[in-house]
């Protein structure tokens, strides 16, 4: 990805990856877990992008986001 790639661009890429995996999955649990992972990443990146666009700073702390204004 280029230097101008936003978090939203990455979110879209993760979503599209989940869609592709779903389209061609064989139906086993590992594939379903991979789809869920990419959907979770897509949502997380979307939230971070929205926070940044609204001027909300955040820090990552042991798998949690701490938002501050």
mmCIF file as Biopython writes it, N, C-alpha, C and O atoms, coordinates in Angstrom:
data_model
#
loop_
_atom_site.group_PDB
_atom_site.id
_atom_site.type_symbol
_atom_site.label_atom_id
_atom_site.label_alt_id
_atom_site.label_comp_id
_atom_site.label_asym_id
_atom_site.label_entity_id
_atom_site.label_seq_id
_atom_site.pdbx_PDB_ins_code
_atom_site.Cartn_x
_atom_site.Cartn_y
_atom_site.Cartn_z
_atom_site.occupancy
_atom_site.B_iso_or_equiv
_atom_site.auth_seq_id
_atom_site.auth_asym_id
_atom_site.pdbx_PDB_model_num
ATOM 1   N N  . UNK A ? 1  ? 0.834   -1.177  0.000  1.0 0.0 1  A 1 
ATOM 2   C CA . UNK A ? 1  ? 0.000   0.000   0.000  1.0 0.0 1  A 1 
ATOM 3   C C  . UNK A ? 1  ? 0.882   1.244   0.000  1.0 0.0 1  A 1 
ATOM 4   O O  . UNK A ? 1  ? 2.003   1.225   0.508  1.0 0.0 1  A 1 
ATOM 5   N N  . UNK A ? 2  ? 0.377   2.287   -0.558 1.0 0.0 2  A 1 
ATOM 6   C CA . UNK A ? 2  ? 1.154   3.518   -0.670 1.0 0.0 2  A 1 
ATOM 7   C C  . UNK A ? 2  ? 1.214   4.254   0.656  1.0 0.0 2  A 1 
ATOM 8   O O  . UNK A ? 2  ? 0.525   3.909   1.616  1.0 0.0 2  A 1 
ATOM 9   N N  . UNK A ? 3  ? 2.062   5.283   0.682  1.0 0.0 3  A 1 
ATOM 10  C CA . UNK A ? 3  ? 2.209   6.085   1.900  1.0 0.0 3  A 1 
ATOM 11  C C  . UNK A ? 3  ? 0.945   6.859   2.240  1.0 0.0 3  A 1 
ATOM 12  O O  . UNK A ? 3  ? 0.756   7.252   3.391  1.0 0.0 3  A 1 
ATOM 13  N N  . UNK A ? 4  ? 0.078   7.083   1.262  1.0 0.0 4  A 1 
ATOM 14  C CA . UNK A ? 4  ? -1.135  7.852   1.500  1.0 0.0 4  A 1 
ATOM 15  C C  . UNK A ? 4  ? -2.322  6.958   1.867  1.0 0.0 4  A 1 
ATOM 16  O O  . UNK A ? 4  ? -3.461  7.426   1.900  1.0 0.0 4  A 1 
ATOM 17  N N  . UNK A ? 5  ? -2.068  5.695   2.140  1.0 0.0 5  A 1 
ATOM 18  C CA . UNK A ? 5  ? -3.137  4.781   2.524  1.0 0.0 5  A 1 
ATOM 19  C C  . UNK A ? 5  ? -3.657  5.157   3.901  1.0 0.0 5  A 1 
ATOM 20  O O  . UNK A ? 5  ? -2.885  5.301   4.848  1.0 0.0 5  A 1 
ATOM 21  N N  . UNK A ? 6  ? -4.961  5.315   4.006  1.0 0.0 6  A 1 
ATOM 22  C CA . UNK A ? 6  ? -5.572  5.671   5.289  1.0 0.0 6  A 1 
ATOM 23  C C  . UNK A ? 6  ? -5.998  4.411   6.035  1.0 0.0 6  A 1 
ATOM 24  O O  . UNK A ? 6  ? -6.003  3.313   5.480  1.0 0.0 6  A 1 
ATOM 25  N N  . UNK A ? 7  ? -6.352  4.591   7.292  1.0 0.0 7  A 1 
ATOM 26  C CA . UNK A ? 7  ? -6.891  3.473   8.063  1.0 0.0 7  A 1 
ATOM 27  C C  . UNK A ? 7  ? -8.182  2.961   7.437  1.0 0.0 7  A 1 
ATOM 28  O O  . UNK A ? 7  ? -8.482  1.768   7.492  1.0 0.0 7  A 1 
ATOM 29  N N  . UNK A ? 8  ? -8.942  3.878   6.843  1.0 0.0 8  A 1 
ATOM 30  C CA . UNK A ? 8  ? -10.180 3.452   6.182  1.0 0.0 8  A 1 
ATOM 31  C C  . UNK A ? 8  ? -9.875  2.575   4.973  1.0 0.0 8  A 1 
ATOM 32  O O  . UNK A ? 8  ? -10.571 1.590   4.729  1.0 0.0 8  A 1 
ATOM 33  N N  . UNK A ? 9  ? -8.839  2.930   4.216  1.0 0.0 9  A 1 
ATOM 34  C CA . UNK A ? 9  ? -8.427  2.099   3.082  1.0 0.0 9  A 1 
ATOM 35  C C  . UNK A ? 9  ? -8.066  0.693   3.550  1.0 0.0 9  A 1 
ATOM 36  O O  . UNK A ? 9  ? -8.430  -0.296  2.915  1.0 0.0 9  A 1 
ATOM 37  N N  . UNK A ? 10 ? -7.348  0.615   4.665  1.0 0.0 10 A 1 
ATOM 38  C CA . UNK A ? 10 ? -6.976  -0.687  5.219  1.0 0.0 10 A 1 
ATOM 39  C C  . UNK A ? 10 ? -8.212  -1.450  5.690  1.0 0.0 10 A 1 
ATOM 40  O O  . UNK A ? 10 ? -8.285  -2.670  5.549  1.0 0.0 10 A 1 
ATOM 41  N N  . UNK A ? 11 ? -9.183  -0.724  6.251  1.0 0.0 11 A 1 
ATOM 42  C CA . UNK A ? 11 ? -10.432 -1.355  6.685  1.0 0.0 11 A 1 
ATOM 43  C C  . UNK A ? 11 ? -11.163 -1.968  5.497  1.0 0.0 11 A 1 
ATOM 44  O O  . UNK A ? 11 ? -11.661 -3.091  5.575  1.0 0.0 11 A 1 
ATOM 45  N N  . UNK A ? 12 ? -11.221 -1.232  4.409  1.0 0.0 12 A 1 
ATOM 46  C CA . UNK A ? 12 ? -11.886 -1.728  3.195  1.0 0.0 12 A 1 
ATOM 47  C C  . UNK A ? 12 ? -11.160 -2.966  2.669  1.0 0.0 12 A 1 
ATOM 48  O O  . UNK A ? 12 ? -11.797 -3.932  2.248  1.0 0.0 12 A 1 
ATOM 49  N N  . UNK A ? 13 ? -9.839  -2.935  2.693  1.0 0.0 13 A 1 
ATOM 50  C CA . UNK A ? 13 ? -9.067  -4.094  2.228  1.0 0.0 13 A 1 
ATOM 51  C C  . UNK A ? 13 ? -9.354  -5.328  3.075  1.0 0.0 13 A 1 
ATOM 52  O O  . UNK A ? 13 ? -9.504  -6.428  2.541  1.0 0.0 13 A 1 
ATOM 53  N N  . UNK A ? 14 ? -9.432  -5.151  4.387  1.0 0.0 14 A 1 
ATOM 54  C CA . UNK A ? 14 ? -9.736  -6.275  5.267  1.0 0.0 14 A 1 
ATOM 55  C C  . UNK A ? 14 ? -11.143 -6.797  5.015  1.0 0.0 14 A 1 
ATOM 56  O O  . UNK A ? 14 ? -11.366 -8.008  5.021  1.0 0.0 14 A 1 
ATOM 57  N N  . UNK A ? 15 ? -12.084 -5.903  4.796  1.0 0.0 15 A 1 
ATOM 58  C CA . UNK A ? 15 ? -13.456 -6.314  4.502  1.0 0.0 15 A 1 
ATOM 59  C C  . UNK A ? 15 ? -13.510 -7.109  3.192  1.0 0.0 15 A 1 
ATOM 60  O O  . UNK A ? 15 ? -14.151 -8.157  3.114  1.0 0.0 15 A 1 
ATOM 61  N N  . UNK A ? 16 ? -12.833 -6.595  2.178  1.0 0.0 16 A 1 
ATOM 62  C CA . UNK A ? 16 ? -12.817 -7.289  0.890  1.0 0.0 16 A 1 
ATOM 63  C C  . UNK A ? 16 ? -12.147 -8.653  0.992  1.0 0.0 16 A 1 
ATOM 64  O O  . UNK A ? 16 ? -12.569 -9.604  0.333  1.0 0.0 16 A 1 
ATOM 65  N N  . UNK A ? 17 ? -11.112 -8.755  1.811  1.0 0.0 17 A 1 
ATOM 66  C CA . UNK A ? 17 ? -10.472 -10.047 2.039  1.0 0.0 17 A 1 
ATOM 67  C C  . UNK A ? 17 ? -11.452 -11.024 2.672  1.0 0.0 17 A 1 
ATOM 68  O O  . UNK A ? 17 ? -11.515 -12.186 2.272  1.0 0.0 17 A 1 
ATOM 69  N N  . UNK A ? 18 ? -12.210 -10.564 3.649  1.0 0.0 18 A 1 
ATOM 70  C CA . UNK A ? 18 ? -13.214 -11.425 4.294  1.0 0.0 18 A 1 
ATOM 71  C C  . UNK A ? 18 ? -14.259 -11.887 3.276  1.0 0.0 18 A 1 
ATOM 72  O O  . UNK A ? 18 ? -14.681 -13.044 3.294  1.0 0.0 18 A 1 
ATOM 73  N N  . UNK A ? 19 ? -14.666 -10.990 2.403  1.0 0.0 19 A 1 
ATOM 74  C CA . UNK A ? 19 ? -15.656 -11.355 1.369  1.0 0.0 19 A 1 
ATOM 75  C C  . UNK A ? 19 ? -15.106 -12.420 0.423  1.0 0.0 19 A 1 
ATOM 76  O O  . UNK A ? 19 ? -15.808 -13.368 0.073  1.0 0.0 19 A 1 
ATOM 77  N N  . UNK A ? 20 ? -13.853 -12.261 0.012  1.0 0.0 20 A 1 
ATOM 78  C CA . UNK A ? 20 ? -13.232 -13.240 -0.879 1.0 0.0 20 A 1 
ATOM 79  C C  . UNK A ? 20 ? -13.110 -14.597 -0.183 1.0 0.0 20 A 1 
ATOM 80  O O  . UNK A ? 20 ? -13.426 -15.636 -0.761 1.0 0.0 20 A 1 
ATOM 81  N N  . UNK A ? 21 ? -12.647 -14.566 1.060  1.0 0.0 21 A 1 
ATOM 82  C CA . UNK A ? 21 ? -12.519 -15.823 1.810  1.0 0.0 21 A 1 
ATOM 83  C C  . UNK A ? 21 ? -13.876 -16.508 1.954  1.0 0.0 21 A 1 
ATOM 84  O O  . UNK A ? 21 ? -13.978 -17.728 1.828  1.0 0.0 21 A 1 
ATOM 85  N N  . UNK A ? 22 ? -14.904 -15.726 2.217  1.0 0.0 22 A 1 
ATOM 86  C CA . UNK A ? 22 ? -16.255 -16.289 2.370  1.0 0.0 22 A 1 
ATOM 87  C C  . UNK A ? 22 ? -16.744 -16.902 1.064  1.0 0.0 22 A 1 
ATOM 88  O O  . UNK A ? 22 ? -17.372 -17.961 1.064  1.0 0.0 22 A 1 
ATOM 89  N N  . UNK A ? 23 ? -16.460 -16.245 -0.025 1.0 0.0 23 A 1 
ATOM 90  C CA . UNK A ? 23 ? -16.914 -16.722 -1.330 1.0 0.0 23 A 1 
ATOM 91  C C  . UNK A ? 23 ? -16.300 -18.080 -1.684 1.0 0.0 23 A 1 
ATOM 92  O O  . UNK A ? 23 ? -16.958 -18.929 -2.286 1.0 0.0 23 A 1 
ATOM 93  N N  . UNK A ? 24 ? -15.047 -18.275 -1.307 1.0 0.0 24 A 1 
ATOM 94  C CA . UNK A ? 24 ? -14.334 -19.481 -1.708 1.0 0.0 24 A 1 
ATOM 95  C C  . UNK A ? 24 ? -14.055 -20.456 -0.559 1.0 0.0 24 A 1 
ATOM 96  O O  . UNK A ? 24 ? -13.312 -21.423 -0.732 1.0 0.0 24 A 1 
ATOM 97  N N  . UNK A ? 25 ? -14.640 -20.206 0.598  1.0 0.0 25 A 1 
ATOM 98  C CA . UNK A ? 25 ? -14.343 -21.066 1.748  1.0 0.0 25 A 1 
ATOM 99  C C  . UNK A ? 25 ? -14.934 -22.461 1.570  1.0 0.0 25 A 1 
ATOM 100 O O  . UNK A ? 25 ? -15.957 -22.648 0.912  1.0 0.0 25 A 1 
ATOM 101 N N  . UNK A ? 26 ? -14.267 -23.415 2.167  1.0 0.0 26 A 1 
ATOM 102 C CA . UNK A ? 26 ? -14.738 -24.791 2.107  1.0 0.0 26 A 1 
ATOM 103 C C  . UNK A ? 26 ? -15.683 -25.124 3.244  1.0 0.0 26 A 1 
ATOM 104 O O  . UNK A ? 26 ? -16.293 -26.194 3.249  1.0 0.0 26 A 1 
ATOM 105 N N  . UNK A ? 27 ? -15.812 -24.232 4.199  1.0 0.0 27 A 1 
ATOM 106 C CA . UNK A ? 27 ? -16.772 -24.432 5.270  1.0 0.0 27 A 1 
ATOM 107 C C  . UNK A ? 27 ? -16.187 -24.896 6.584  1.0 0.0 27 A 1 
ATOM 108 O O  . UNK A ? 27 ? -16.937 -25.181 7.518  1.0 0.0 27 A 1 
ATOM 109 N N  . UNK A ? 28 ? -14.854 -24.983 6.688  1.0 0.0 28 A 1 
ATOM 110 C CA . UNK A ? 28 ? -14.312 -25.441 7.966  1.0 0.0 28 A 1 
ATOM 111 C C  . UNK A ? 28 ? -14.125 -24.283 8.944  1.0 0.0 28 A 1 
ATOM 112 O O  . UNK A ? 28 ? -14.174 -23.114 8.562  1.0 0.0 28 A 1 
ATOM 113 N N  . UNK A ? 29 ? -13.912 -24.629 10.199 1.0 0.0 29 A 1 
ATOM 114 C CA . UNK A ? 29 ? -13.851 -23.634 11.268 1.0 0.0 29 A 1 
ATOM 115 C C  . UNK A ? 29 ? -12.649 -22.702 11.129 1.0 0.0 29 A 1 
ATOM 116 O O  . UNK A ? 29 ? -12.757 -21.517 11.442 1.0 0.0 29 A 1 
ATOM 117 N N  . UNK A ? 30 ? -11.514 -23.207 10.670 1.0 0.0 30 A 1 
ATOM 118 C CA . UNK A ? 30 ? -10.341 -22.352 10.515 1.0 0.0 30 A 1 
ATOM 119 C C  . UNK A ? 30 ? -10.589 -21.243 9.504  1.0 0.0 30 A 1 
ATOM 120 O O  . UNK A ? 30 ? -10.166 -20.105 9.709  1.0 0.0 30 A 1 
ATOM 121 N N  . UNK A ? 31 ? -11.264 -21.568 8.426  1.0 0.0 31 A 1 
ATOM 122 C CA . UNK A ? 31 ? -11.579 -20.543 7.432  1.0 0.0 31 A 1 
ATOM 123 C C  . UNK A ? 31 ? -12.562 -19.532 7.990  1.0 0.0 31 A 1 
ATOM 124 O O  . UNK A ? 31 ? -12.438 -18.334 7.736  1.0 0.0 31 A 1 
ATOM 125 N N  . UNK A ? 32 ? -13.532 -20.004 8.744  1.0 0.0 32 A 1 
ATOM 126 C CA . UNK A ? 32 ? -14.491 -19.092 9.368  1.0 0.0 32 A 1 
ATOM 127 C C  . UNK A ? 32 ? -13.783 -18.168 10.358 1.0 0.0 32 A 1 
ATOM 128 O O  . UNK A ? 32 ? -14.117 -16.987 10.452 1.0 0.0 32 A 1 
ATOM 129 N N  . UNK A ? 33 ? -12.807 -18.699 11.095 1.0 0.0 33 A 1 
ATOM 130 C CA . UNK A ? 33 ? -12.029 -17.869 12.019 1.0 0.0 33 A 1 
ATOM 131 C C  . UNK A ? 33 ? -11.239 -16.805 11.273 1.0 0.0 33 A 1 
ATOM 132 O O  . UNK A ? 33 ? -11.124 -15.676 11.751 1.0 0.0 33 A 1 
ATOM 133 N N  . UNK A ? 34 ? -10.692 -17.146 10.109 1.0 0.0 34 A 1 
ATOM 134 C CA . UNK A ? 34 ? -9.950  -16.177 9.304  1.0 0.0 34 A 1 
ATOM 135 C C  . UNK A ? 34 ? -10.875 -15.065 8.813  1.0 0.0 34 A 1 
ATOM 136 O O  . UNK A ? 34 ? -10.493 -13.895 8.800  1.0 0.0 34 A 1 
ATOM 137 N N  . UNK A ? 35 ? -12.076 -15.430 8.416  1.0 0.0 35 A 1 
ATOM 138 C CA . UNK A ? 35 ? -13.063 -14.433 7.984  1.0 0.0 35 A 1 
ATOM 139 C C  . UNK A ? 35 ? -13.410 -13.508 9.144  1.0 0.0 35 A 1 
ATOM 140 O O  . UNK A ? 35 ? -13.447 -12.288 8.984  1.0 0.0 35 A 1 
ATOM 141 N N  . UNK A ? 36 ? -13.662 -14.091 10.305 1.0 0.0 36 A 1 
ATOM 142 C CA . UNK A ? 36 ? -13.997 -13.287 11.490 1.0 0.0 36 A 1 
ATOM 143 C C  . UNK A ? 36 ? -12.850 -12.345 11.854 1.0 0.0 36 A 1 
ATOM 144 O O  . UNK A ? 36 ? -13.086 -11.198 12.234 1.0 0.0 36 A 1 
ATOM 145 N N  . UNK A ? 37 ? -11.618 -12.823 11.740 1.0 0.0 37 A 1 
ATOM 146 C CA . UNK A ? 37 ? -10.459 -11.986 12.040 1.0 0.0 37 A 1 
ATOM 147 C C  . UNK A ? 37 ? -10.432 -10.755 11.130 1.0 0.0 37 A 1 
ATOM 148 O O  . UNK A ? 37 ? -10.250 -9.634  11.605 1.0 0.0 37 A 1 
ATOM 149 N N  . UNK A ? 38 ? -10.612 -10.962 9.837  1.0 0.0 38 A 1 
ATOM 150 C CA . UNK A ? 38 ? -10.567 -9.837  8.899  1.0 0.0 38 A 1 
ATOM 151 C C  . UNK A ? 38 ? -11.739 -8.882  9.103  1.0 0.0 38 A 1 
ATOM 152 O O  . UNK A ? 38 ? -11.584 -7.674  8.924  1.0 0.0 38 A 1 
ATOM 153 N N  . UNK A ? 39 ? -12.895 -9.397  9.471  1.0 0.0 39 A 1 
ATOM 154 C CA . UNK A ? 39 ? -14.028 -8.515  9.769  1.0 0.0 39 A 1 
ATOM 155 C C  . UNK A ? 39 ? -13.757 -7.702  11.028 1.0 0.0 39 A 1 
ATOM 156 O O  . UNK A ? 39 ? -14.077 -6.515  11.083 1.0 0.0 39 A 1 
ATOM 157 N N  . UNK A ? 40 ? -13.169 -8.335  12.037 1.0 0.0 40 A 1 
ATOM 158 C CA . UNK A ? 40 ? -12.836 -7.620  13.272 1.0 0.0 40 A 1 
ATOM 159 C C  . UNK A ? 40 ? -11.819 -6.524  12.987 1.0 0.0 40 A 1 
ATOM 160 O O  . UNK A ? 40 ? -11.951 -5.408  13.488 1.0 0.0 40 A 1 
ATOM 161 N N  . UNK A ? 41 ? -10.802 -6.837  12.182 1.0 0.0 41 A 1 
ATOM 162 C CA . UNK A ? 41 ? -9.793  -5.840  11.826 1.0 0.0 41 A 1 
ATOM 163 C C  . UNK A ? 41 ? -10.428 -4.677  11.074 1.0 0.0 41 A 1 
ATOM 164 O O  . UNK A ? 41 ? -10.093 -3.517  11.309 1.0 0.0 41 A 1 
ATOM 165 N N  . UNK A ? 42 ? -11.339 -4.996  10.177 1.0 0.0 42 A 1 
ATOM 166 C CA . UNK A ? 42 ? -12.026 -3.962  9.409  1.0 0.0 42 A 1 
ATOM 167 C C  . UNK A ? 42 ? -12.791 -3.012  10.328 1.0 0.0 42 A 1 
ATOM 168 O O  . UNK A ? 42 ? -12.720 -1.793  10.170 1.0 0.0 42 A 1 
ATOM 169 N N  . UNK A ? 43 ? -13.515 -3.573  11.279 1.0 0.0 43 A 1 
ATOM 170 C CA . UNK A ? 43 ? -14.267 -2.738  12.220 1.0 0.0 43 A 1 
ATOM 171 C C  . UNK A ? 43 ? -13.338 -1.897  13.091 1.0 0.0 43 A 1 
ATOM 172 O O  . UNK A ? 43 ? -13.589 -0.711  13.305 1.0 0.0 43 A 1 
ATOM 173 N N  . UNK A ? 44 ? -12.269 -2.506  13.592 1.0 0.0 44 A 1 
ATOM 174 C CA . UNK A ? 44 ? -11.338 -1.777  14.446 1.0 0.0 44 A 1 
ATOM 175 C C  . UNK A ? 44 ? -10.693 -0.615  13.690 1.0 0.0 44 A 1 
ATOM 176 O O  . UNK A ? 44 ? -10.597 0.493   14.217 1.0 0.0 44 A 1 
ATOM 177 N N  . UNK A ? 45 ? -10.258 -0.866  12.473 1.0 0.0 45 A 1 
ATOM 178 C CA . UNK A ? 45 ? -9.641  0.198   11.680 1.0 0.0 45 A 1 
ATOM 179 C C  . UNK A ? 45 ? -10.639 1.296   11.338 1.0 0.0 45 A 1 
ATOM 180 O O  . UNK A ? 45 ? -10.276 2.471   11.284 1.0 0.0 45 A 1 
ATOM 181 N N  . UNK A ? 46 ? -11.886 0.923   11.108 1.0 0.0 46 A 1 
ATOM 182 C CA . UNK A ? 46 ? -12.931 1.917   10.836 1.0 0.0 46 A 1 
ATOM 183 C C  . UNK A ? 46 ? -13.159 2.819   12.039 1.0 0.0 46 A 1 
ATOM 184 O O  . UNK A ? 46 ? -13.302 4.033   11.888 1.0 0.0 46 A 1 
ATOM 185 N N  . UNK A ? 47 ? -13.194 2.239   13.223 1.0 0.0 47 A 1 
ATOM 186 C CA . UNK A ? 47 ? -13.375 3.024   14.447 1.0 0.0 47 A 1 
ATOM 187 C C  . UNK A ? 47 ? -12.192 3.968   14.645 1.0 0.0 47 A 1 
ATOM 188 O O  . UNK A ? 47 ? -12.381 5.146   14.949 1.0 0.0 47 A 1 
ATOM 189 N N  . UNK A ? 48 ? -10.981 3.458   14.474 1.0 0.0 48 A 1 
ATOM 190 C CA . UNK A ? 48 ? -9.791  4.296   14.631 1.0 0.0 48 A 1 
ATOM 191 C C  . UNK A ? 48 ? -9.792  5.446   13.622 1.0 0.0 48 A 1 
ATOM 192 O O  . UNK A ? 48 ? -9.460  6.582   13.960 1.0 0.0 48 A 1 
ATOM 193 N N  . UNK A ? 49 ? -10.164 5.139   12.393 1.0 0.0 49 A 1 
ATOM 194 C CA . UNK A ? 49 ? -10.231 6.181   11.363 1.0 0.0 49 A 1 
ATOM 195 C C  . UNK A ? 49 ? -11.245 7.258   11.765 1.0 0.0 49 A 1 
ATOM 196 O O  . UNK A ? 49 ? -10.973 8.453   11.650 1.0 0.0 49 A 1 
ATOM 197 N N  . UNK A ? 50 ? -12.408 6.820   12.233 1.0 0.0 50 A 1 
ATOM 198 C CA . UNK A ? 50 ? -13.447 7.767   12.647 1.0 0.0 50 A 1 
ATOM 199 C C  . UNK A ? 50 ? -12.972 8.617   13.820 1.0 0.0 50 A 1 
ATOM 200 O O  . UNK A ? 50 ? -13.217 9.823   13.849 1.0 0.0 50 A 1 
ATOM 201 N N  . UNK A ? 51 ? -12.299 8.005   14.780 1.0 0.0 51 A 1 
ATOM 202 C CA . UNK A ? 51 ? -11.754 8.768   15.906 1.0 0.0 51 A 1 
ATOM 203 C C  . UNK A ? 51 ? -10.773 9.829   15.411 1.0 0.0 51 A 1 
ATOM 204 O O  . UNK A ? 51 ? -10.845 10.992  15.808 1.0 0.0 51 A 1 
ATOM 205 N N  . UNK A ? 52 ? -9.858  9.411   14.541 1.0 0.0 52 A 1 
ATOM 206 C CA . UNK A ? 52 ? -8.866  10.361  14.024 1.0 0.0 52 A 1 
ATOM 207 C C  . UNK A ? 52 ? -9.518  11.499  13.248 1.0 0.0 52 A 1 
ATOM 208 O O  . UNK A ? 52 ? -9.100  12.650  13.373 1.0 0.0 52 A 1 
ATOM 209 N N  . UNK A ? 53 ? -10.526 11.195  12.457 1.0 0.0 53 A 1 
ATOM 210 C CA . UNK A ? 53 ? -11.196 12.215  11.664 1.0 0.0 53 A 1 
ATOM 211 C C  . UNK A ? 53 ? -11.943 13.219  12.536 1.0 0.0 53 A 1 
ATOM 212 O O  . UNK A ? 53 ? -12.196 14.350  12.121 1.0 0.0 53 A 1 
ATOM 213 N N  . UNK A ? 54 ? -12.291 12.791  13.751 1.0 0.0 54 A 1 
ATOM 214 C CA . UNK A ? 54 ? -13.000 13.676  14.678 1.0 0.0 54 A 1 
ATOM 215 C C  . UNK A ? 54 ? -12.085 14.262  15.746 1.0 0.0 54 A 1 
ATOM 216 O O  . UNK A ? 54 ? -12.552 14.827  16.735 1.0 0.0 54 A 1 
ATOM 217 N N  . UNK A ? 55 ? -10.781 14.122  15.541 1.0 0.0 55 A 1 
ATOM 218 C CA . UNK A ? 55 ? -9.810  14.739  16.435 1.0 0.0 55 A 1 
ATOM 219 C C  . UNK A ? 55 ? -9.683  14.089  17.793 1.0 0.0 55 A 1 
ATOM 220 O O  . UNK A ? 55 ? -9.195  14.712  18.736 1.0 0.0 55 A 1 
ATOM 221 N N  . UNK A ? 56 ? -10.110 12.852  17.908 1.0 0.0 56 A 1 
ATOM 222 C CA . UNK A ? 56 ? -10.013 12.141  19.180 1.0 0.0 56 A 1 
ATOM 223 C C  . UNK A ? 56 ? -8.719  11.341  19.185 1.0 0.0 56 A 1 
ATOM 224 O O  . UNK A ? 56 ? -8.492  10.504  18.311 1.0 0.0 56 A 1 
ATOM 225 N N  . UNK A ? 57 ? -7.874  11.603  20.176 1.0 0.0 57 A 1 
ATOM 226 C CA . UNK A ? 57 ? -6.631  10.838  20.271 1.0 0.0 57 A 1 
ATOM 227 C C  . UNK A ? 57 ? -6.898  9.563   21.052 1.0 0.0 57 A 1 
ATOM 228 O O  . UNK A ? 57 ? -7.798  9.500   21.890 1.0 0.0 57 A 1 
ATOM 229 N N  . UNK A ? 58 ? -6.114  8.573   20.765 1.0 0.0 58 A 1 
ATOM 230 C CA . UNK A ? 58 ? -6.277  7.298   21.462 1.0 0.0 58 A 1 
ATOM 231 C C  . UNK A ? 58 ? -4.915  6.636   21.597 1.0 0.0 58 A 1 
ATOM 232 O O  . UNK A ? 58 ? -4.003  6.883   20.808 1.0 0.0 58 A 1 
ATOM 233 N N  . UNK A ? 59 ? -4.799  5.807   22.594 1.0 0.0 59 A 1 
ATOM 234 C CA . UNK A ? 59 ? -3.597  4.999   22.780 1.0 0.0 59 A 1 
ATOM 235 C C  . UNK A ? 59 ? -4.033  3.553   22.978 1.0 0.0 59 A 1 
ATOM 236 O O  . UNK A ? 59 ? -5.104  3.272   23.516 1.0 0.0 59 A 1 
ATOM 237 N N  . UNK A ? 60 ? -3.192  2.666   22.537 1.0 0.0 60 A 1 
ATOM 238 C CA . UNK A ? 60 ? -3.496  1.247   22.709 1.0 0.0 60 A 1 
ATOM 239 C C  . UNK A ? 60 ? -2.905  0.772   24.025 1.0 0.0 60 A 1 
ATOM 240 O O  . UNK A ? 60 ? -1.745  1.045   24.336 1.0 0.0 60 A 1 
ATOM 241 N N  . UNK A ? 61 ? -3.707  0.068   24.785 1.0 0.0 61 A 1 
ATOM 242 C CA . UNK A ? 61 ? -3.259  -0.477  26.064 1.0 0.0 61 A 1 
ATOM 243 C C  . UNK A ? 61 ? -3.769  -1.899  26.207 1.0 0.0 61 A 1 
ATOM 244 O O  . UNK A ? 61 ? -4.966  -2.118  26.397 1.0 0.0 61 A 1 
ATOM 245 N N  . UNK A ? 62 ? -2.896  -2.832  26.120 1.0 0.0 62 A 1 
ATOM 246 C CA . UNK A ? 62 ? -3.215  -4.245  26.299 1.0 0.0 62 A 1 
ATOM 247 C C  . UNK A ? 62 ? -4.548  -4.619  25.664 1.0 0.0 62 A 1 
ATOM 248 O O  . UNK A ? 62 ? -5.494  -5.014  26.346 1.0 0.0 62 A 1 
ATOM 249 N N  . UNK A ? 63 ? -4.598  -4.486  24.356 1.0 0.0 63 A 1 
ATOM 250 C CA . UNK A ? 63 ? -5.775  -4.846  23.570 1.0 0.0 63 A 1 
ATOM 251 C C  . UNK A ? 63 ? -7.019  -3.998  23.875 1.0 0.0 63 A 1 
ATOM 252 O O  . UNK A ? 63 ? -8.139  -4.412  23.575 1.0 0.0 63 A 1 
ATOM 253 N N  . UNK A ? 64 ? -6.824  -2.818  24.467 1.0 0.0 64 A 1 
ATOM 254 C CA . UNK A ? 64 ? -7.955  -1.907  24.683 1.0 0.0 64 A 1 
ATOM 255 C C  . UNK A ? 64 ? -7.583  -0.535  24.176 1.0 0.0 64 A 1 
ATOM 256 O O  . UNK A ? 64 ? -6.413  -0.152  24.201 1.0 0.0 64 A 1 
ATOM 257 N N  . UNK A ? 65 ? -8.552  0.193   23.726 1.0 0.0 65 A 1 
ATOM 258 C CA . UNK A ? 65 ? -8.339  1.561   23.274 1.0 0.0 65 A 1 
ATOM 259 C C  . UNK A ? 65 ? -8.785  2.507   24.381 1.0 0.0 65 A 1 
ATOM 260 O O  . UNK A ? 65 ? -9.897  2.394   24.897 1.0 0.0 65 A 1 
ATOM 261 N N  . UNK A ? 66 ? -7.924  3.426   24.735 1.0 0.0 66 A 1 
ATOM 262 C CA . UNK A ? 66 ? -8.262  4.451   25.716 1.0 0.0 66 A 1 
ATOM 263 C C  . UNK A ? 66 ? -8.419  5.762   24.969 1.0 0.0 66 A 1 
ATOM 264 O O  . UNK A ? 66 ? -7.438  6.305   24.461 1.0 0.0 66 A 1 
ATOM 265 N N  . UNK A ? 67 ? -9.633  6.276   24.895 1.0 0.0 67 A 1 
ATOM 266 C CA . UNK A ? 67 ? -9.893  7.500   24.139 1.0 0.0 67 A 1 
ATOM 267 C C  . UNK A ? 67 ? -9.755  8.712   25.043 1.0 0.0 67 A 1 
ATOM 268 O O  . UNK A ? 67 ? -10.158 8.693   26.206 1.0 0.0 67 A 1 
ATOM 269 N N  . UNK A ? 68 ? -9.191  9.743   24.496 1.0 0.0 68 A 1 
ATOM 270 C CA . UNK A ? 68 ? -9.058  11.002  25.212 1.0 0.0 68 A 1 
ATOM 271 C C  . UNK A ? 68 ? -9.262  12.159  24.258 1.0 0.0 68 A 1 
ATOM 272 O O  . UNK A ? 68 ? -8.906  12.052  23.084 1.0 0.0 68 A 1 
ATOM 273 N N  . UNK A ? 69 ? -9.818  13.253  24.721 1.0 0.0 69 A 1 
ATOM 274 C CA . UNK A ? 69 ? -10.156 14.359  23.843 1.0 0.0 69 A 1 
ATOM 275 C C  . UNK A ? 69 ? -9.172  15.377  23.689 1.0 0.0 69 A 1 
ATOM 276 O O  . UNK A ? 69 ? -9.393  16.343  22.959 1.0 0.0 69 A 1 
#
